[in-house]
Amino acid sequence: MQHSNLHFGDLTRALPDCSRRMLALQLEELIADHVITKTVISLRPLKTEYQLSEFGQTLSPVINAMATWGTYYNQVAQQDVGYCNLQ
C-alpha cells in the first residue's frame, strides 16, 4: 500500500521468511481475485511489476485498522506476560 509498483525481487526482500514459490502462488491468487495487477515489462532481462488494483485499494481501511490493532495488541502484550506477543 505504501508503494505504487513492486518487482518480484522487492517482494522477496520484504518477506524474507516467505519462499519464492509460496510468494508466487499467493501473488497468482491475489491476481485471480483482482486484488493486484501484474504488468510484464518487455525489457531484457524481463521484469514484472505488481501493484494494487483499484479494487485492491478498497482494502486500505481494513488493512490500516488491522495494523493499528496489531500495534495496540503488541503494546498490551508487552505489559502483560499472560498475552502471546506476535513479534
PDB file of N, CA, C and O in Angstrom:
ATOM      1  N   MET A   1       0.819  -1.179   0.000  1.00  0.00           N
ATOM      2  CA  MET A   1       0.000   0.000   0.000  1.00  0.00           C
ATOM      3  C   MET A   1       0.873   1.257   0.000  1.00  0.00           C
ATOM      4  O   MET A   1       0.427   2.338  -0.384  1.00  0.00           O
ATOM      5  N   GLN A   2       2.107   1.097   0.431  1.00  0.00           N
ATOM      6  CA  GLN A   2       2.995   2.255   0.506  1.00  0.00           C
ATOM      7  C   GLN A   2       3.754   2.492  -0.791  1.00  0.00           C
ATOM      8  O   GLN A   2       4.376   3.541  -0.957  1.00  0.00           O
ATOM      9  N   HIS A   3       3.714   1.547  -1.703  1.00  0.00           N
ATOM     10  CA  HIS A   3       4.452   1.652  -2.959  1.00  0.00           C
ATOM     11  C   HIS A   3       3.475   1.481  -4.120  1.00  0.00           C
ATOM     12  O   HIS A   3       2.515   0.715  -4.034  1.00  0.00           O
ATOM     13  N   SER A   4       3.738   2.208  -5.210  1.00  0.00           N
ATOM     14  CA  SER A   4       2.839   2.075  -6.348  1.00  0.00           C
ATOM     15  C   SER A   4       3.117   0.790  -7.129  1.00  0.00           C
ATOM     16  O   SER A   4       2.182   0.068  -7.476  1.00  0.00           O
ATOM     17  N   ASN A   5       4.368   0.500  -7.404  1.00  0.00           N
ATOM     18  CA  ASN A   5       4.744  -0.708  -8.147  1.00  0.00           C
ATOM     19  C   ASN A   5       5.876  -1.416  -7.417  1.00  0.00           C
ATOM     20  O   ASN A   5       6.792  -0.774  -6.902  1.00  0.00           O
ATOM     21  N   LEU A   6       5.808  -2.734  -7.376  1.00  0.00           N
ATOM     22  CA  LEU A   6       6.889  -3.522  -6.782  1.00  0.00           C
ATOM     23  C   LEU A   6       7.258  -4.660  -7.725  1.00  0.00           C
ATOM     24  O   LEU A   6       6.395  -5.270  -8.355  1.00  0.00           O
ATOM     25  N   HIS A   7       8.540  -4.929  -7.806  1.00  0.00           N
ATOM     26  CA  HIS A   7       9.026  -6.065  -8.580  1.00  0.00           C
ATOM     27  C   HIS A   7       9.038  -7.299  -7.679  1.00  0.00           C
ATOM     28  O   HIS A   7       9.010  -7.180  -6.454  1.00  0.00           O
ATOM     29  N   PHE A   8       9.080  -8.470  -8.286  1.00  0.00           N
ATOM     30  CA  PHE A   8       9.101  -9.721  -7.524  1.00  0.00           C
ATOM     31  C   PHE A   8      10.268  -9.723  -6.528  1.00  0.00           C
ATOM     32  O   PHE A   8      10.109 -10.149  -5.384  1.00  0.00           O
ATOM     33  N   GLY A   9      11.426  -9.250  -6.962  1.00  0.00           N
ATOM     34  CA  GLY A   9      12.592  -9.195  -6.084  1.00  0.00           C
ATOM     35  C   GLY A   9      12.373  -8.292  -4.880  1.00  0.00           C
ATOM     36  O   GLY A   9      12.835  -8.596  -3.780  1.00  0.00           O
ATOM     37  N   ASP A  10      11.666  -7.177  -5.085  1.00  0.00           N
ATOM     38  CA  ASP A  10      11.339  -6.276  -3.970  1.00  0.00           C
ATOM     39  C   ASP A  10      10.493  -7.012  -2.935  1.00  0.00           C
ATOM     40  O   ASP A  10      10.704  -6.882  -1.729  1.00  0.00           O
ATOM     41  N   LEU A  11       9.540  -7.779  -3.429  1.00  0.00           N
ATOM     42  CA  LEU A  11       8.646  -8.512  -2.529  1.00  0.00           C
ATOM     43  C   LEU A  11       9.386  -9.611  -1.782  1.00  0.00           C
ATOM     44  O   LEU A  11       9.126  -9.832  -0.599  1.00  0.00           O
ATOM     45  N   THR A  12      10.304 -10.303  -2.449  1.00  0.00           N
ATOM     46  CA  THR A  12      11.060 -11.366  -1.770  1.00  0.00           C
ATOM     47  C   THR A  12      11.947 -10.781  -0.676  1.00  0.00           C
ATOM     48  O   THR A  12      12.123 -11.395   0.376  1.00  0.00           O
ATOM     49  N   ARG A  13      12.508  -9.591  -0.921  1.00  0.00           N
ATOM     50  CA  ARG A  13      13.332  -8.948   0.117  1.00  0.00           C
ATOM     51  C   ARG A  13      12.463  -8.450   1.276  1.00  0.00           C
ATOM     52  O   ARG A  13      12.897  -8.477   2.428  1.00  0.00           O
ATOM     53  N   ALA A  14      11.257  -8.004   0.983  1.00  0.00           N
ATOM     54  CA  ALA A  14      10.362  -7.500   2.031  1.00  0.00           C
ATOM     55  C   ALA A  14       9.784  -8.635   2.876  1.00  0.00           C
ATOM     56  O   ALA A  14       9.375  -8.419   4.017  1.00  0.00           O
ATOM     57  N   LEU A  15       9.754  -9.845   2.311  1.00  0.00           N
ATOM     58  CA  LEU A  15       9.186 -11.018   3.000  1.00  0.00           C
ATOM     59  C   LEU A  15      10.216 -12.141   3.058  1.00  0.00           C
ATOM     60  O   LEU A  15      10.036 -13.173   2.412  1.00  0.00           O
ATOM     61  N   PRO A  16      11.296 -11.955   3.824  1.00  0.00           N
ATOM     62  CA  PRO A  16      12.396 -12.931   3.799  1.00  0.00           C
ATOM     63  C   PRO A  16      12.021 -14.325   4.285  1.00  0.00           C
ATOM     64  O   PRO A  16      12.688 -15.291   3.916  1.00  0.00           O
ATOM     65  N   ASP A  17      10.981 -14.463   5.097  1.00  0.00           N
ATOM     66  CA  ASP A  17      10.590 -15.776   5.604  1.00  0.00           C
ATOM     67  C   ASP A  17       9.632 -16.512   4.668  1.00  0.00           C
ATOM     68  O   ASP A  17       9.233 -17.642   4.951  1.00  0.00           O
ATOM     69  N   CYS A  18       9.268 -15.886   3.574  1.00  0.00           N
ATOM     70  CA  CYS A  18       8.346 -16.491   2.604  1.00  0.00           C
ATOM     71  C   CYS A  18       9.165 -17.046   1.436  1.00  0.00           C
ATOM     72  O   CYS A  18       9.981 -16.333   0.852  1.00  0.00           O
ATOM     73  N   SER A  19       8.948 -18.306   1.103  1.00  0.00           N
ATOM     74  CA  SER A  19       9.691 -18.892  -0.016  1.00  0.00           C
ATOM     75  C   SER A  19       9.233 -18.246  -1.331  1.00  0.00           C
ATOM     76  O   SER A  19       8.113 -17.745  -1.436  1.00  0.00           O
ATOM     77  N   ARG A  20      10.106 -18.270  -2.309  1.00  0.00           N
ATOM     78  CA  ARG A  20       9.776 -17.683  -3.617  1.00  0.00           C
ATOM     79  C   ARG A  20       8.561 -18.391  -4.225  1.00  0.00           C
ATOM     80  O   ARG A  20       7.711 -17.753  -4.846  1.00  0.00           O
ATOM     81  N   ARG A  21       8.487 -19.699  -4.045  1.00  0.00           N
ATOM     82  CA  ARG A  21       7.358 -20.466  -4.591  1.00  0.00           C
ATOM     83  C   ARG A  21       6.052 -20.062  -3.929  1.00  0.00           C
ATOM     84  O   ARG A  21       5.052 -19.854  -4.617  1.00  0.00           O
ATOM     85  N   MET A  22       6.041 -19.946  -2.605  1.00  0.00           N
ATOM     86  CA  MET A  22       4.825 -19.568  -1.895  1.00  0.00           C
ATOM     87  C   MET A  22       4.411 -18.144  -2.262  1.00  0.00           C
ATOM     88  O   MET A  22       3.225 -17.861  -2.428  1.00  0.00           O
ATOM     89  N   LEU A  23       5.398 -17.245  -2.387  1.00  0.00           N
ATOM     90  CA  LEU A  23       5.093 -15.872  -2.792  1.00  0.00           C
ATOM     91  C   LEU A  23       4.457 -15.855  -4.176  1.00  0.00           C
ATOM     92  O   LEU A  23       3.465 -15.160  -4.396  1.00  0.00           O
ATOM     93  N   ALA A  24       5.019 -16.612  -5.106  1.00  0.00           N
ATOM     94  CA  ALA A  24       4.471 -16.671  -6.458  1.00  0.00           C
ATOM     95  C   ALA A  24       3.039 -17.205  -6.455  1.00  0.00           C
ATOM     96  O   ALA A  24       2.179 -16.687  -7.167  1.00  0.00           O
ATOM     97  N   LEU A  25       2.787 -18.238  -5.654  1.00  0.00           N
ATOM     98  CA  LEU A  25       1.432 -18.798  -5.563  1.00  0.00           C
ATOM     99  C   LEU A  25       0.446 -17.787  -4.985  1.00  0.00           C
ATOM    100  O   LEU A  25      -0.675 -17.654  -5.476  1.00  0.00           O
ATOM    101  N   GLN A  26       0.868 -17.077  -3.940  1.00  0.00           N
ATOM    102  CA  GLN A  26      -0.006 -16.078  -3.322  1.00  0.00           C
ATOM    103  C   GLN A  26      -0.275 -14.912  -4.269  1.00  0.00           C
ATOM    104  O   GLN A  26      -1.394 -14.402  -4.329  1.00  0.00           O
ATOM    105  N   LEU A  27       0.753 -14.489  -5.010  1.00  0.00           N
ATOM    106  CA  LEU A  27       0.557 -13.406  -5.972  1.00  0.00           C
ATOM    107  C   LEU A  27      -0.437 -13.815  -7.058  1.00  0.00           C
ATOM    108  O   LEU A  27      -1.297 -13.026  -7.449  1.00  0.00           O
ATOM    109  N   GLU A  28      -0.315 -15.042  -7.538  1.00  0.00           N
ATOM    110  CA  GLU A  28      -1.262 -15.525  -8.558  1.00  0.00           C
ATOM    111  C   GLU A  28      -2.689 -15.549  -8.015  1.00  0.00           C
ATOM    112  O   GLU A  28      -3.638 -15.242  -8.737  1.00  0.00           O
ATOM    113  N   GLU A  29      -2.838 -15.915  -6.744  1.00  0.00           N
ATOM    114  CA  GLU A  29      -4.167 -15.934  -6.125  1.00  0.00           C
ATOM    115  C   GLU A  29      -4.733 -14.518  -6.003  1.00  0.00           C
ATOM    116  O   GLU A  29      -5.914 -14.289  -6.261  1.00  0.00           O
ATOM    117  N   LEU A  30      -3.882 -13.574  -5.608  1.00  0.00           N
ATOM    118  CA  LEU A  30      -4.317 -12.180  -5.499  1.00  0.00           C
ATOM    119  C   LEU A  30      -4.673 -11.596  -6.868  1.00  0.00           C
ATOM    120  O   LEU A  30      -5.587 -10.779  -6.981  1.00  0.00           O
ATOM    121  N   ILE A  31      -3.954 -12.016  -7.896  1.00  0.00           N
ATOM    122  CA  ILE A  31      -4.278 -11.589  -9.262  1.00  0.00           C
ATOM    123  C   ILE A  31      -5.630 -12.165  -9.678  1.00  0.00           C
ATOM    124  O   ILE A  31      -6.467 -11.455 -10.236  1.00  0.00           O
ATOM    125  N   ALA A  32      -5.837 -13.444  -9.407  1.00  0.00           N
ATOM    126  CA  ALA A  32      -7.108 -14.099  -9.756  1.00  0.00           C
ATOM    127  C   ALA A  32      -8.289 -13.457  -9.031  1.00  0.00           C
ATOM    128  O   ALA A  32      -9.401 -13.412  -9.558  1.00  0.00           O
ATOM    129  N   ASP A  33      -8.038 -12.959  -7.810  1.00  0.00           N
ATOM    130  CA  ASP A  33      -9.088 -12.301  -7.027  1.00  0.00           C
ATOM    131  C   ASP A  33      -9.205 -10.812  -7.350  1.00  0.00           C
ATOM    132  O   ASP A  33     -10.011 -10.107  -6.744  1.00  0.00           O
ATOM    133  N   HIS A  34      -8.406 -10.334  -8.300  1.00  0.00           N
ATOM    134  CA  HIS A  34      -8.428  -8.936  -8.771  1.00  0.00           C
ATOM    135  C   HIS A  34      -8.005  -7.943  -7.693  1.00  0.00           C
ATOM    136  O   HIS A  34      -8.404  -6.779  -7.724  1.00  0.00           O
ATOM    137  N   VAL A  35      -7.193  -8.405  -6.736  1.00  0.00           N
ATOM    138  CA  VAL A  35      -6.692  -7.529  -5.675  1.00  0.00           C
ATOM    139  C   VAL A  35      -5.443  -6.796  -6.153  1.00  0.00           C
ATOM    140  O   VAL A  35      -5.231  -5.634  -5.804  1.00  0.00           O
ATOM    141  N   ILE A  36      -4.615  -7.474  -6.955  1.00  0.00           N
ATOM    142  CA  ILE A  36      -3.427  -6.846  -7.535  1.00  0.00           C
ATOM    143  C   ILE A  36      -3.425  -7.065  -9.035  1.00  0.00           C
ATOM    144  O   ILE A  36      -4.141  -7.918  -9.560  1.00  0.00           O
ATOM    145  N   THR A  37      -2.602  -6.275  -9.716  1.00  0.00           N
ATOM    146  CA  THR A  37      -2.400  -6.460 -11.150  1.00  0.00           C
ATOM    147  C   THR A  37      -0.927  -6.770 -11.397  1.00  0.00           C
ATOM    148  O   THR A  37      -0.049  -6.382 -10.626  1.00  0.00           O
ATOM    149  N   LYS A  38      -0.692  -7.466 -12.471  1.00  0.00           N
ATOM    150  CA  LYS A  38       0.662  -7.862 -12.852  1.00  0.00           C
ATOM    151  C   LYS A  38       0.937  -7.275 -14.226  1.00  0.00           C
ATOM    152  O   LYS A  38       0.155  -7.459 -15.159  1.00  0.00           O
ATOM    153  N   THR A  39       2.053  -6.567 -14.343  1.00  0.00           N
ATOM    154  CA  THR A  39       2.455  -5.998 -15.622  1.00  0.00           C
ATOM    155  C   THR A  39       3.817  -6.558 -15.985  1.00  0.00           C
ATOM    156  O   THR A  39       4.772  -6.435 -15.219  1.00  0.00           O
ATOM    157  N   VAL A  40       3.903  -7.175 -17.159  1.00  0.00           N
ATOM    158  CA  VAL A  40       5.179  -7.692 -17.640  1.00  0.00           C
ATOM    159  C   VAL A  40       5.774  -6.637 -18.555  1.00  0.00           C
ATOM    160  O   VAL A  40       5.167  -6.243 -19.551  1.00  0.00           O
ATOM    161  N   ILE A  41       6.979  -6.185 -18.200  1.00  0.00           N
ATOM    162  CA  ILE A  41       7.677  -5.170 -18.980  1.00  0.00           C
ATOM    163  C   ILE A  41       8.607  -5.894 -19.939  1.00  0.00           C
ATOM    164  O   ILE A  41       9.461  -6.673 -19.514  1.00  0.00           O
ATOM    165  N   SER A  42       8.447  -5.646 -21.202  1.00  0.00           N
ATOM    166  CA  SER A  42       9.243  -6.386 -22.189  1.00  0.00           C
ATOM    167  C   SER A  42      10.605  -5.722 -22.390  1.00  0.00           C
ATOM    168  O   SER A  42      10.865  -5.073 -23.404  1.00  0.00           O
ATOM    169  N   LEU A  43      11.447  -5.907 -21.400  1.00  0.00           N
ATOM    170  CA  LEU A  43      12.839  -5.479 -21.447  1.00  0.00           C
ATOM    171  C   LEU A  43      13.699  -6.704 -21.194  1.00  0.00           C
ATOM    172  O   LEU A  43      13.217  -7.720 -20.695  1.00  0.00           O
ATOM    173  N   ARG A  44      14.952  -6.606 -21.534  1.00  0.00           N
ATOM    174  CA  ARG A  44      15.872  -7.686 -21.204  1.00  0.00           C
ATOM    175  C   ARG A  44      16.767  -7.223 -20.080  1.00  0.00           C
ATOM    176  O   ARG A  44      17.463  -6.223 -20.255  1.00  0.00           O
ATOM    177  N   PRO A  45      16.796  -7.876 -18.952  1.00  0.00           N
ATOM    178  CA  PRO A  45      16.019  -9.058 -18.608  1.00  0.00           C
ATOM    179  C   PRO A  45      14.553  -8.686 -18.350  1.00  0.00           C
ATOM    180  O   PRO A  45      14.222  -7.557 -17.988  1.00  0.00           O
ATOM    181  N   LEU A  46      13.714  -9.666 -18.550  1.00  0.00           N
ATOM    182  CA  LEU A  46      12.277  -9.488 -18.361  1.00  0.00           C
ATOM    183  C   LEU A  46      11.983  -9.083 -16.925  1.00  0.00           C
ATOM    184  O   LEU A  46      12.494  -9.687 -15.982  1.00  0.00           O
ATOM    185  N   LYS A  47      11.150  -8.048 -16.765  1.00  0.00           N
ATOM    186  CA  LYS A  47      10.778  -7.597 -15.421  1.00  0.00           C
ATOM    187  C   LYS A  47       9.270  -7.629 -15.274  1.00  0.00           C
ATOM    188  O   LYS A  47       8.530  -7.405 -16.233  1.00  0.00           O
ATOM    189  N   THR A  48       8.828  -7.910 -14.059  1.00  0.00           N
ATOM    190  CA  THR A  48       7.406  -7.964 -13.752  1.00  0.00           C
ATOM    191  C   THR A  48       7.132  -7.012 -12.603  1.00  0.00           C
ATOM    192  O   THR A  48       7.848  -7.003 -11.602  1.00  0.00           O
ATOM    193  N   GLU A  49       6.086  -6.209 -12.759  1.00  0.00           N
ATOM    194  CA  GLU A  49       5.673  -5.295 -11.696  1.00  0.00           C
ATOM    195  C   GLU A  49       4.306  -5.702 -11.175  1.00  0.00           C
ATOM    196  O   GLU A  49       3.441  -6.145 -11.931  1.00  0.00           O
ATOM    197  N   TYR A  50       4.129  -5.547  -9.883  1.00  0.00           N
ATOM    198  CA  TYR A  50       2.848  -5.820  -9.238  1.00  0.00           C
ATOM    199  C   TYR A  50       2.372  -4.536  -8.577  1.00  0.00           C
ATOM    200  O   TYR A  50       3.164  -3.779  -8.017  1.00  0.00           O
ATOM    201  N   GLN A  51       1.074  -4.304  -8.648  1.00  0.00           N
ATOM    202  CA  GLN A  51       0.509  -3.153  -7.951  1.00  0.00           C
ATOM    203  C   GLN A  51      -0.912  -3.459  -7.522  1.00  0.00           C
ATOM    204  O   GLN A  51      -1.570  -4.337  -8.080  1.00  0.00           O
ATOM    205  N   LEU A  52      -1.373  -2.727  -6.525  1.00  0.00           N
ATOM    206  CA  LEU A  52      -2.754  -2.898  -6.084  1.00  0.00           C
ATOM    207  C   LEU A  52      -3.689  -2.447  -7.201  1.00  0.00           C
ATOM    208  O   LEU A  52      -3.466  -1.421  -7.843  1.00  0.00           O
ATOM    209  N   SER A  53      -4.717  -3.218  -7.415  1.00  0.00           N
ATOM    210  CA  SER A  53      -5.737  -2.815  -8.379  1.00  0.00           C
ATOM    211  C   SER A  53      -6.634  -1.770  -7.718  1.00  0.00           C
ATOM    212  O   SER A  53      -6.518  -1.510  -6.520  1.00  0.00           O
ATOM    213  N   GLU A  54      -7.514  -1.184  -8.493  1.00  0.00           N
ATOM    214  CA  GLU A  54      -8.477  -0.243  -7.920  1.00  0.00           C
ATOM    215  C   GLU A  54      -9.318  -0.950  -6.854  1.00  0.00           C
ATOM    216  O   GLU A  54      -9.598  -0.394  -5.792  1.00  0.00           O
ATOM    217  N   PHE A  55      -9.711  -2.186  -7.162  1.00  0.00           N
ATOM    218  CA  PHE A  55     -10.464  -2.991  -6.192  1.00  0.00           C
ATOM    219  C   PHE A  55      -9.623  -3.264  -4.945  1.00  0.00           C
ATOM    220  O   PHE A  55     -10.130  -3.173  -3.827  1.00  0.00           O
ATOM    221  N   GLY A  56      -8.347  -3.595  -5.126  1.00  0.00           N
ATOM    222  CA  GLY A  56      -7.460  -3.867  -4.003  1.00  0.00           C
ATOM    223  C   GLY A  56      -7.282  -2.659  -3.097  1.00  0.00           C
ATOM    224  O   GLY A  56      -7.107  -2.808  -1.888  1.00  0.00           O
ATOM    225  N   GLN A  57      -7.324  -1.474  -3.672  1.00  0.00           N
ATOM    226  CA  GLN A  57      -7.170  -0.256  -2.878  1.00  0.00           C
ATOM    227  C   GLN A  57      -8.341  -0.052  -1.919  1.00  0.00           C
ATOM    228  O   GLN A  57      -8.214   0.673  -0.932  1.00  0.00           O
ATOM    229  N   THR A  58      -9.467  -0.678  -2.198  1.00  0.00           N
ATOM    230  CA  THR A  58     -10.608  -0.562  -1.282  1.00  0.00           C
ATOM    231  C   THR A  58     -10.349  -1.290   0.037  1.00  0.00           C
ATOM    232  O   THR A  58     -11.074  -1.079   1.009  1.00  0.00           O
ATOM    233  N   LEU A  59      -9.318  -2.150   0.083  1.00  0.00           N
ATOM    234  CA  LEU A  59      -8.948  -2.844   1.314  1.00  0.00           C
ATOM    235  C   LEU A  59      -8.143  -1.965   2.266  1.00  0.00           C
ATOM    236  O   LEU A  59      -7.887  -2.358   3.404  1.00  0.00           O
ATOM    237  N   SER A  60      -7.752  -0.807   1.820  1.00  0.00           N
ATOM    238  CA  SER A  60      -6.906   0.085   2.612  1.00  0.00           C
ATOM    239  C   SER A  60      -7.443   0.345   4.019  1.00  0.00           C
ATOM    240  O   SER A  60      -6.674   0.212   4.971  1.00  0.00           O
ATOM    241  N   PRO A  61      -8.713   0.707   4.208  1.00  0.00           N
ATOM    242  CA  PRO A  61      -9.192   0.946   5.577  1.00  0.00           C
ATOM    243  C   PRO A  61      -9.118  -0.303   6.462  1.00  0.00           C
ATOM    244  O   PRO A  61      -8.836  -0.204   7.656  1.00  0.00           O
ATOM    245  N   VAL A  62      -9.367  -1.457   5.883  1.00  0.00           N
ATOM    246  CA  VAL A  62      -9.326  -2.703   6.648  1.00  0.00           C
ATOM    247  C   VAL A  62      -7.891  -3.011   7.081  1.00  0.00           C
ATOM    248  O   VAL A  62      -7.649  -3.352   8.239  1.00  0.00           O
ATOM    249  N   ILE A  63      -6.950  -2.890   6.160  1.00  0.00           N
ATOM    250  CA  ILE A  63      -5.548  -3.191   6.462  1.00  0.00           C
ATOM    251  C   ILE A  63      -4.992  -2.186   7.468  1.00  0.00           C
ATOM    252  O   ILE A  63      -4.252  -2.559   8.378  1.00  0.00           O
ATOM    253  N   ASN A  64      -5.347  -0.911   7.304  1.00  0.00           N
ATOM    254  CA  ASN A  64      -4.886   0.103   8.267  1.00  0.00           C
ATOM    255  C   ASN A  64      -5.453  -0.165   9.654  1.00  0.00           C
ATOM    256  O   ASN A  64      -4.746  -0.010  10.650  1.00  0.00           O
ATOM    257  N   ALA A  65      -6.712  -0.563   9.731  1.00  0.00           N
ATOM    258  CA  ALA A  65      -7.324  -0.884  11.024  1.00  0.00           C
ATOM    259  C   ALA A  65      -6.631  -2.087  11.657  1.00  0.00           C
ATOM    260  O   ALA A  65      -6.395  -2.096  12.865  1.00  0.00           O
ATOM    261  N   MET A  66      -6.303  -3.100  10.857  1.00  0.00           N
ATOM    262  CA  MET A  66      -5.608  -4.276  11.386  1.00  0.00           C
ATOM    263  C   MET A  66      -4.210  -3.903  11.880  1.00  0.00           C
ATOM    264  O   MET A  66      -3.770  -4.405  12.915  1.00  0.00           O
ATOM    265  N   ALA A  67      -3.512  -3.036  11.161  1.00  0.00           N
ATOM    266  CA  ALA A  67      -2.175  -2.605  11.581  1.00  0.00           C
ATOM    267  C   ALA A  67      -2.256  -1.838  12.896  1.00  0.00           C
ATOM    268  O   ALA A  67      -1.420  -2.032  13.778  1.00  0.00           O
ATOM    269  N   THR A  68      -3.248  -0.976  13.032  1.00  0.00           N
ATOM    270  CA  THR A  68      -3.439  -0.222  14.272  1.00  0.00           C
ATOM    271  C   THR A  68      -3.716  -1.170  15.426  1.00  0.00           C
ATOM    272  O   THR A  68      -3.139  -1.031  16.504  1.00  0.00           O
ATOM    273  N   TRP A  69      -4.597  -2.130  15.201  1.00  0.00           N
ATOM    274  CA  TRP A  69      -4.919  -3.104  16.243  1.00  0.00           C
ATOM    275  C   TRP A  69      -3.682  -3.929  16.615  1.00  0.00           C
ATOM    276  O   TRP A  69      -3.438  -4.179  17.796  1.00  0.00           O
ATOM    277  N   GLY A  70      -2.911  -4.347  15.624  1.00  0.00           N
ATOM    278  CA  GLY A  70      -1.708  -5.140  15.888  1.00  0.00           C
ATOM    279  C   GLY A  70      -0.700  -4.383  16.729  1.00  0.00           C
ATOM    280  O   GLY A  70      -0.081  -4.959  17.624  1.00  0.00           O
ATOM    281  N   THR A  71      -0.530  -3.109  16.455  1.00  0.00           N
ATOM    282  CA  THR A  71       0.372  -2.276  17.253  1.00  0.00           C
ATOM    283  C   THR A  71      -0.126  -2.188  18.689  1.00  0.00           C
ATOM    284  O   THR A  71       0.650  -2.331  19.634  1.00  0.00           O
ATOM    285  N   TYR A  72      -1.419  -1.954  18.846  1.00  0.00           N
ATOM    286  CA  TYR A  72      -2.020  -1.885  20.185  1.00  0.00           C
ATOM    287  C   TYR A  72      -1.863  -3.224  20.909  1.00  0.00           C
ATOM    288  O   TYR A  72      -1.484  -3.255  22.080  1.00  0.00           O
ATOM    289  N   TYR A  73      -2.148  -4.312  20.228  1.00  0.00           N
ATOM    290  CA  TYR A  73      -2.042  -5.642  20.832  1.00  0.00           C
ATOM    291  C   TYR A  73      -0.621  -5.895  21.333  1.00  0.00           C
ATOM    292  O   TYR A  73      -0.434  -6.392  22.443  1.00  0.00           O
ATOM    293  N   ASN A  74       0.369  -5.559  20.527  1.00  0.00           N
ATOM    294  CA  ASN A  74       1.762  -5.783  20.943  1.00  0.00           C
ATOM    295  C   ASN A  74       2.124  -4.942  22.160  1.00  0.00           C
ATOM    296  O   ASN A  74       2.900  -5.389  23.004  1.00  0.00           O
ATOM    297  N   GLN A  75       1.579  -3.740  22.267  1.00  0.00           N
ATOM    298  CA  GLN A  75       1.829  -2.903  23.442  1.00  0.00           C
ATOM    299  C   GLN A  75       1.212  -3.546  24.684  1.00  0.00           C
ATOM    300  O   GLN A  75       1.842  -3.595  25.740  1.00  0.00           O
ATOM    301  N   VAL A  76      -0.017  -4.037  24.554  1.00  0.00           N
ATOM    302  CA  VAL A  76      -0.689  -4.706  25.675  1.00  0.00           C
ATOM    303  C   VAL A  76       0.058  -5.981  26.044  1.00  0.00           C
ATOM    304  O   VAL A  76       0.236  -6.280  27.225  1.00  0.00           O
ATOM    305  N   ALA A  77       0.491  -6.726  25.047  1.00  0.00           N
ATOM    306  CA  ALA A  77       1.171  -7.994  25.298  1.00  0.00           C
ATOM    307  C   ALA A  77       2.493  -7.789  26.026  1.00  0.00           C
ATOM    308  O   ALA A  77       2.890  -8.630  26.832  1.00  0.00           O
ATOM    309  N   GLN A  78       3.170  -6.694  25.755  1.00  0.00           N
ATOM    310  CA  GLN A  78       4.440  -6.416  26.437  1.00  0.00           C
ATOM    311  C   GLN A  78       4.212  -6.093  27.912  1.00  0.00           C
ATOM    312  O   GLN A  78       5.094  -6.316  28.741  1.00  0.00           O
ATOM    313  N   GLN A  79       3.038  -5.572  28.239  1.00  0.00           N
ATOM    314  CA  GLN A  79       2.742  -5.207  29.618  1.00  0.00           C
ATOM    315  C   GLN A  79       2.214  -6.391  30.415  1.00  0.00           C
ATOM    316  O   GLN A  79       2.329  -6.408  31.641  1.00  0.00           O
ATOM    317  N   ASP A  80       1.640  -7.372  29.745  1.00  0.00           N
ATOM    318  CA  ASP A  80       1.005  -8.495  30.430  1.00  0.00           C
ATOM    319  C   ASP A  80       1.621  -9.799  29.926  1.00  0.00           C
ATOM    320  O   ASP A  80       1.426 -10.184  28.773  1.00  0.00           O
ATOM    321  N   VAL A  81       2.356 -10.464  30.793  1.00  0.00           N
ATOM    322  CA  VAL A  81       3.048 -11.696  30.412  1.00  0.00           C
ATOM    323  C   VAL A  81       2.055 -12.777  29.973  1.00  0.00           C
ATOM    324  O   VAL A  81       2.444 -13.689  29.243  1.00  0.00           O
ATOM    325  N   GLY A  82       0.799 -12.708  30.390  1.00  0.00           N
ATOM    326  CA  GLY A  82      -0.204 -13.700  30.036  1.00  0.00           C
ATOM    327  C   GLY A  82      -0.602 -13.662  28.577  1.00  0.00           C
ATOM    328  O   GLY A  82      -1.204 -14.614  28.081  1.00  0.00           O
ATOM    329  N   TYR A  83      -0.281 -12.583  27.873  1.00  0.00           N
ATOM    330  CA  TYR A  83      -0.632 -12.471  26.457  1.00  0.00           C
ATOM    331  C   TYR A  83       0.495 -13.048  25.608  1.00  0.00           C
ATOM    332  O   TYR A  83       1.657 -13.056  26.013  1.00  0.00           O
ATOM    333  N   CYS A  84       0.137 -13.520  24.446  1.00  0.00           N
ATOM    334  CA  CYS A  84       1.128 -14.032  23.483  1.00  0.00           C
ATOM    335  C   CYS A  84       1.573 -12.861  22.615  1.00  0.00           C
ATOM    336  O   CYS A  84       0.736 -12.213  21.986  1.00  0.00           O
ATOM    337  N   ASN A  85       2.855 -12.581  22.568  1.00  0.00           N
ATOM    338  CA  ASN A  85       3.379 -11.495  21.742  1.00  0.00           C
ATOM    339  C   ASN A  85       3.620 -12.012  20.334  1.00  0.00           C
ATOM    340  O   ASN A  85       4.286 -13.031  20.153  1.00  0.00           O
ATOM    341  N   LEU A  86       3.094 -11.330  19.353  1.00  0.00           N
ATOM    342  CA  LEU A  86       3.200 -11.768  17.958  1.00  0.00           C
ATOM    343  C   LEU A  86       4.453 -11.283  17.257  1.00  0.00           C
ATOM    344  O   LEU A  86       4.616 -11.554  16.067  1.00  0.00           O
ATOM    345  N   GLN A  87       5.329 -10.593  17.924  1.00  0.00           N
ATOM    346  CA  GLN A  87       6.528 -10.059  17.255  1.00  0.00           C
ATOM    347  C   GLN A  87       7.541 -11.129  17.021  1.00  0.00           C
ATOM    348  O   GLN A  87       8.608 -10.859  16.470  1.00  0.00           O
TER     349      GLN A  87
END
